[in-house]
Amino acid sequence: MIKITINRADYEYDIYSLVQAFFPGEELYLDYQISEEYEAELPYQVKQRRKLQNDAKEAEYVLDVKFADDSISVSFSETNTGRTFRDTCPFDPEDRPNTKNHLKKSIYKILAESTDRLLPWGTLTGIRPTKIAL
């Protein structure tokens, strides 16, 4: 099982999809570690999902994504070997597309390094990656 800890729910889908691409079929668990002020702004759906996922089993891998004022720190730990991979990228809440691309590149970099795998489409995930080419 892979545990993903995040302190913002904004980029949850992008993070989840990329991790799933590297570990197909693996059980993923989201652990929201967000402030009370930020949680008050979240939609009801996210609050409910957060409550449902609080009792996780022991994880084999942990991806930790922490948003700060102007940067995002990403770390990926393998609990069985003790290896940890880290990277940081810029965070601009006003520029979601650029922030999303930087975040996905950072996660891709450390997952590729830890698994010794490259995905054929890089960081492209979702149902419409050809939209970018068009």
C-alpha positions as CSV (number, residue, x, y, z in Angstrom):
1,M,0.0,0.0,0.0
2,I,1.1,3.5,-0.7
3,K,0.2,6.4,1.6
4,I,0.0,9.9,0.2
5,T,0.0,12.7,2.7
6,I,-0.9,16.2,1.5
7,N,-1.7,19.4,3.2
8,R,-3.8,20.9,0.4
9,A,-6.6,19.1,-1.5
10,D,-6.3,21.3,-4.7
11,Y,-3.9,19.0,-6.5
12,E,-5.1,15.7,-5.1
13,Y,-6.3,14.2,-8.5
14,D,-3.0,15.1,-10.2
15,I,-0.9,13.5,-7.5
16,Y,-3.1,10.4,-7.2
17,S,-3.1,9.8,-11.0
18,L,0.6,10.0,-11.3
19,V,1.3,7.7,-8.4
20,Q,-1.2,5.3,-9.8
21,A,0.6,5.3,-13.2
22,F,3.9,4.2,-11.5
23,F,2.2,1.6,-9.3
24,P,-0.8,0.2,-11.2
25,G,-3.1,-2.0,-9.1
26,E,-1.5,-0.8,-5.8
27,E,-3.8,0.3,-3.1
28,L,-3.4,4.1,-2.5
29,Y,-4.4,5.9,0.7
30,L,-4.8,9.6,1.0
31,D,-4.0,11.2,4.3
32,Y,-5.0,14.9,4.5
33,Q,-2.9,16.8,7.0
34,I,-4.4,20.2,6.5
35,S,-4.9,23.2,8.8
36,E,-8.3,23.9,10.3
37,E,-8.6,27.3,8.5
38,Y,-8.0,25.6,5.1
39,E,-10.3,22.7,5.9
40,A,-13.2,25.2,6.6
41,E,-12.9,26.3,2.9
42,L,-13.0,22.7,1.5
43,P,-16.1,21.3,-0.3
44,Y,-18.2,18.9,1.7
45,Q,-17.1,16.0,-0.6
46,V,-13.5,16.3,0.3
47,K,-14.3,16.6,4.1
48,Q,-16.3,13.3,3.9
49,R,-13.6,11.5,1.9
50,R,-11.1,12.7,4.5
51,K,-13.1,11.2,7.3
52,L,-13.5,7.9,5.6
53,Q,-9.8,7.4,4.9
54,N,-8.3,8.0,8.4
55,D,-7.7,4.4,9.3
56,A,-4.9,3.2,7.0
57,K,-2.8,0.0,7.3
58,E,1.0,0.1,7.4
59,A,2.2,1.6,4.1
60,E,5.1,0.1,2.1
61,Y,5.7,3.6,0.5
62,V,4.9,7.1,1.7
63,L,4.7,10.1,-0.7
64,D,4.6,13.3,1.3
65,V,3.6,16.6,-0.4
66,K,3.8,19.7,1.7
67,F,2.7,23.1,0.3
68,A,4.4,26.2,1.8
69,D,4.0,29.9,1.0
70,D,6.2,29.8,-2.2
71,S,7.4,26.2,-2.6
72,I,6.3,22.6,-2.5
73,S,8.4,19.9,-0.9
74,V,8.0,16.3,-2.1
75,S,9.5,13.3,-0.5
76,F,9.0,9.6,-1.3
77,S,10.1,7.0,1.3
78,E,10.3,3.2,1.0
79,T,9.5,1.9,4.4
80,N,11.1,-1.6,3.8
81,T,14.5,-0.2,2.7
82,G,14.6,3.1,4.4
83,R,15.5,5.0,1.2
84,T,14.1,8.5,0.8
85,F,13.9,10.7,-2.3
86,R,13.3,14.4,-2.1
87,D,12.6,17.3,-4.4
88,T,11.2,20.8,-4.3
89,C,9.3,23.0,-6.8
90,P,7.9,26.5,-6.9
91,F,4.3,27.1,-5.7
92,D,2.2,30.0,-7.0
93,P,-1.4,29.7,-6.0
94,E,-2.3,32.3,-8.6
95,D,-0.8,30.2,-11.5
96,R,-2.4,26.8,-11.2
97,P,-1.3,25.4,-14.6
98,N,2.4,26.1,-14.0
99,T,2.2,24.9,-10.4
100,K,0.6,21.7,-11.5
101,N,3.2,21.1,-14.1
102,H,6.1,21.8,-11.7
103,L,4.5,19.5,-9.1
104,K,3.9,16.6,-11.5
105,K,7.5,16.9,-12.8
106,S,8.9,16.8,-9.3
107,I,6.8,13.8,-8.3
108,Y,7.7,12.1,-11.6
109,K,11.4,12.7,-11.1
110,I,11.5,11.1,-7.6
111,L,9.2,8.2,-8.6
112,A,11.2,7.5,-11.7
113,E,14.4,7.6,-9.7
114,S,13.1,5.3,-6.9
115,T,11.5,2.7,-9.3
116,D,14.1,2.9,-12.1
117,R,11.1,3.2,-14.5
118,L,10.1,5.8,-17.1
119,L,6.5,6.2,-18.2
120,P,6.0,6.3,-22.0
121,W,3.9,9.5,-21.7
122,G,5.9,11.2,-18.9
123,T,3.7,13.2,-16.6
124,L,0.6,13.1,-18.8
125,T,-2.3,11.5,-17.1
126,G,-6.1,11.5,-17.3
127,I,-8.4,10.9,-20.1
128,R,-7.4,13.7,-22.5
129,P,-3.6,13.9,-22.8
130,T,-3.9,14.4,-26.6
131,K,-5.7,17.7,-26.0
132,I,-2.3,19.2,-25.2
133,A,-0.9,18.0,-28.6
134,L,-3.8,19.5,-30.5
